[in-house]
Amino acid sequence: MLILGHDEVLAALRPEDCADSMAEILAAHARGEAQMPLRAMIPFEGAAGFMATMPAWRGGPEPVFSLKSLCIMPGNPARGLDSHQGTVTLFEGSTGMPTAILDASAVTAVRTAAVSAVATRVLAREDACVLAILGAGVQARAHLTALRPVRSFAEVRVFAPNQAHARAVADGRASVSASAEEAVRGADVVVTATTSSEPVLRRAWLASGAHINAIGASVPSARELDVETVVDCALFCDSRESLRAEAGEYRQAVQQGAIDGDDHVRGSLGEVLAGLAPGRRSPEELTVFRSLGLAVEDLAAAWHAVAAARRLGIGVEVAL
């Protein structure tokens, strides 16, 4: 069994290569070649956080099972730690024997941003030149790295309520905006990477033809977009089941009768990639990709990281 720690995962899992893996697995999931249940969120009374489990399976000539086990710790960012702590385990698909264990924080950071890179590549206008990122955590950093190669961004803006954190993320690669509105006004691609329970993005701020990657917390109590944005957009998701169960802004819009539920979803990103659903229909269209994070993404990212690590000779092999 190969063990890959945080830095070893980052060394093996290059963002551009991970994006290609994400495109492949999302299309495979849309075709039924990869499967997963909805993640299980497990609270414990009195605990400082909660646990989540995300199993998946991929068929084909090299079948594989995976299981991501996480502790979600809301207090960690104040400690300088990622809120997601855990492991991704891979199992050989014919025998069930475990083959690798990887740091889940690193896998999650890279694969989430890689999926947004795929969504941006598929859904954003070709002439998109201004990128705005709302948030200053692990995902804000990962998205700044992953999205820059996707379009020729002449300007990149970052906003977070803590300006010191925003400056740390920008780090010479972006400008720091004084407000979320200032960051978003005129932007062609917007990333919302927060855990906010109230909208951080308003429809009135968005330019014609903008694309949004909404990647905030995957719990119904989190809500990054206002209802008007959900109503006016062409909505894409990573999973309809996840969208219905976990996306707070979508659930609120349905509960208010502002949208017709599933009929408002144009397709999953995997369906667009597999040619089963249309993508952007016009340069003026507002597109939103609501990312909740999928177990099949963890499976594909971990598989790719392990293969790359073995080529590079990094990680530690152990016998159980």
Buried (B, 14 or more C-beta within 10 A) or exposed (E): BBBBBBEBBBBBBBBEBBBBBBBBBBBBBBBEBBBBEBBEBEEEEEEEBBBBBBBBBBEEEEEBBBBBBBBBBEEBBEEEEBBBBBBBBBBBBEEEEBBBBBBBBBBBBBBBBBBBBBBBBBBBBEEBBBBBBBBBBBBBBBBBBBBBEBBEBEEBBBBBBEBEBBBBBBEEEBBBBEEBEBBBBBBBBBBBBBBBEEBBBBBEBBBEBBBBBBBBBBBBEBBBBBBBBBBEBBBBBBBBBBBBBBBBBBBBBBEEEEBEBEEBBBBBBBBBBBEEBEBBEEEEBBBBBBBBBBBBBBBBBBBBBBEBBBEEEBBEEEEE
